[in-house]
């Protein structure tokens, strides 16, 4: 095969093509630079707002690893204690159950049965730290784990080093409307 062409290479066209490719690559997924611990500690909580609960899609019953889950489809209060884990690089930039792109630097989380979208207060009982996250994904699917946090949420809570105990409270639409969710 002969790769020699009779047309000369035009640097202007090559530069334009490379610029276009770079712009497309930059806009396709959340940024990939390594955030420092200090930067992650500054990520603000999610700001709760009343959002319509999705019908079907991420709120329909599903099965994972042989276990069935039935997500709530109404605006129910939920409190639970258990273990939190976090998910990061492997899922960063991929779609969540809600269809949103997962950003490990945002204040989000995954829960197996809270309606999507939801907001929840997560508290670390060891150090008293709290964060408010937006539930936009499904998981975790390991026994005893009640929530999978974004890296930002895990760092703010002080649980990014290991699976850790947490208390989780779903913020109802009424609590959001009335402002009662604020402490």
C-alpha positions as CSV (number, residue, x, y, z in Angstrom):
1,X,0.0,0.0,0.0
2,X,1.4,3.4,-0.9
3,X,0.8,6.2,1.6
4,X,2.4,8.9,-0.5
5,X,0.0,11.5,-1.9
6,X,0.4,14.0,-4.6
7,X,-1.3,16.7,-2.5
8,X,0.8,18.6,0.0
9,X,-0.1,18.7,3.7
10,X,-1.7,21.9,4.6
11,X,-0.8,22.9,8.2
12,X,-3.8,25.1,8.6
13,X,-6.2,22.2,7.9
14,X,-4.3,19.9,10.2
15,X,-4.4,22.5,13.0
16,X,-8.1,23.1,12.5
17,X,-8.8,19.3,12.7
18,X,-6.8,18.9,15.8
19,X,-8.4,21.8,17.5
20,X,-11.9,20.4,16.7
21,X,-10.9,17.0,18.1
22,X,-9.6,18.6,21.3
23,X,-12.8,20.7,21.8
24,X,-14.9,17.6,21.3
25,X,-12.8,15.6,23.8
26,X,-13.0,18.3,26.4
27,X,-16.7,18.6,26.3
28,X,-17.6,14.8,26.3
29,X,-17.0,13.9,30.0
30,X,-16.5,15.6,33.3
31,X,-13.0,16.9,33.9
32,X,-10.3,14.3,34.7
33,X,-7.7,16.3,36.7
34,X,-6.9,15.0,40.1
35,X,-8.6,17.1,42.7
36,X,-6.8,17.6,46.0
37,X,-8.2,16.8,49.4
38,X,-8.5,20.5,50.1
39,X,-10.4,21.1,46.8
40,X,-12.8,18.2,47.6
41,X,-13.4,19.6,51.1
42,X,-14.7,22.8,49.5
43,X,-17.3,21.1,47.3
44,X,-20.7,22.5,48.5
45,X,-23.6,20.3,49.5
46,X,-26.3,19.6,46.9
47,X,-29.1,22.1,47.2
48,X,-32.4,20.3,47.7
49,X,-35.2,21.2,45.4
50,X,-38.5,19.5,44.7
51,X,-38.1,17.5,41.5
52,X,-40.8,15.2,40.0
53,X,-40.1,11.6,40.8
54,X,-39.3,9.6,37.6
55,X,-42.0,7.2,36.5
56,X,-40.5,3.8,35.4
57,X,-36.9,3.9,34.3
58,X,-34.7,4.1,37.4
59,X,-37.7,3.7,39.7
60,X,-38.9,0.3,38.4
61,X,-38.1,-3.0,40.1
62,X,-34.8,-4.5,39.1
63,X,-32.4,-7.4,40.1
64,X,-28.7,-7.3,40.7
65,X,-26.5,-10.3,41.7
66,X,-29.6,-12.5,42.2
67,X,-31.3,-10.0,44.5
68,X,-34.5,-8.1,43.7
69,X,-35.0,-4.4,44.5
70,X,-38.2,-2.4,44.5
71,X,-37.5,1.3,44.5
72,X,-40.0,3.6,46.2
73,X,-42.2,5.4,43.7
74,X,-43.7,8.0,46.1
75,X,-42.3,10.8,48.3
76,X,-41.6,8.7,51.4
77,X,-39.5,9.5,54.4
78,X,-36.6,7.1,54.9
79,X,-34.0,6.7,57.7
80,X,-31.4,4.0,57.9
81,X,-28.0,3.2,59.3
82,X,-25.4,1.0,57.8
83,X,-22.2,1.2,55.9
84,X,-21.2,3.7,53.2
85,X,-18.8,3.1,50.4
86,X,-17.7,5.4,47.6
87,X,-17.2,5.1,43.8
88,X,-14.8,7.1,41.7
89,X,-12.6,6.7,38.6
90,X,-14.1,3.5,37.3
91,X,-17.5,5.1,36.9
92,X,-16.5,8.8,36.4
93,X,-18.0,10.1,33.2
94,X,-20.4,7.2,32.7
95,X,-24.2,7.4,32.8
96,X,-26.0,6.9,36.1
97,X,-29.3,5.2,36.6
98,X,-31.0,8.6,36.1
99,X,-29.2,9.1,32.8
100,X,-27.0,11.9,34.1
101,X,-23.3,11.6,33.8
102,X,-21.5,10.6,37.0
103,X,-19.1,13.2,38.3
104,X,-17.1,12.0,41.3
105,X,-16.4,15.6,42.3
106,X,-20.1,16.4,42.7
107,X,-22.3,15.8,45.8
108,X,-24.2,12.8,44.6
109,X,-24.8,9.3,45.7
110,X,-26.3,5.9,44.8
111,X,-29.0,4.2,46.8
112,X,-30.7,0.9,46.0
113,X,-34.4,2.0,46.6
114,X,-34.8,5.7,47.2
115,X,-36.8,7.3,44.4
116,X,-34.8,9.0,41.7
117,X,-34.2,11.9,42.0
118,X,-34.0,12.4,45.7
119,X,-31.9,14.3,48.2
120,X,-30.5,12.8,51.4
121,X,-28.6,14.0,54.4
122,X,-25.7,11.6,55.2
123,X,-24.1,11.8,58.6
124,X,-20.9,10.2,59.9
125,X,-21.6,9.2,63.5
126,X,-17.9,8.9,64.3
127,X,-17.0,12.5,63.6
128,X,-20.4,14.2,63.4
129,X,-19.8,15.5,59.8
130,X,-22.9,15.8,57.5
131,X,-23.4,16.3,53.8
132,X,-26.5,16.7,51.6
133,X,-26.3,14.6,48.4
134,X,-28.5,14.2,45.4
135,X,-29.5,10.5,44.7
136,X,-29.2,9.9,41.0
137,X,-27.9,6.3,40.8
138,X,-28.5,2.8,42.0
139,X,-26.3,0.8,44.4
140,X,-24.5,-0.3,46.5
141,X,-25.2,-4.0,46.1
142,X,-22.9,-5.4,48.9
143,X,-24.5,-6.7,52.1
144,X,-24.7,-4.1,54.9
145,X,-24.0,-1.2,52.6
146,X,-26.8,1.4,52.5
147,X,-25.3,4.1,50.2
148,X,-22.5,4.6,47.6
149,X,-21.1,8.2,47.9
150,X,-19.3,10.2,45.3
151,X,-15.6,10.8,46.1
152,X,-16.4,14.5,47.1
153,X,-19.1,13.4,49.6
154,X,-16.9,10.6,51.0
155,X,-14.0,13.0,51.6
156,X,-16.2,15.7,53.2
157,X,-17.6,13.0,55.5
158,X,-14.2,11.6,56.3
159,X,-15.0,8.1,55.0
160,X,-12.9,8.0,51.8
161,X,-10.3,5.7,53.5
162,X,-12.6,2.7,54.0
163,X,-16.2,1.4,54.2
164,X,-17.6,3.3,57.2
165,X,-20.8,3.6,59.2
166,X,-23.3,6.3,58.3
167,X,-26.8,7.5,59.0
168,X,-28.9,8.3,56.0
169,X,-32.1,10.4,55.9
170,X,-34.1,11.1,52.7
171,X,-35.4,14.6,52.5
172,X,-39.1,14.6,51.6
173,X,-40.6,17.2,49.3
174,X,-42.5,18.7,52.2
175,X,-39.3,19.1,54.2
176,X,-37.7,20.8,51.2
177,X,-40.7,23.1,50.5
178,X,-40.9,24.1,54.1
179,X,-37.2,24.5,54.7
180,X,-37.3,22.0,57.5
181,X,-34.4,20.0,56.0
182,X,-32.0,22.8,57.1
183,X,-30.4,22.4,60.5
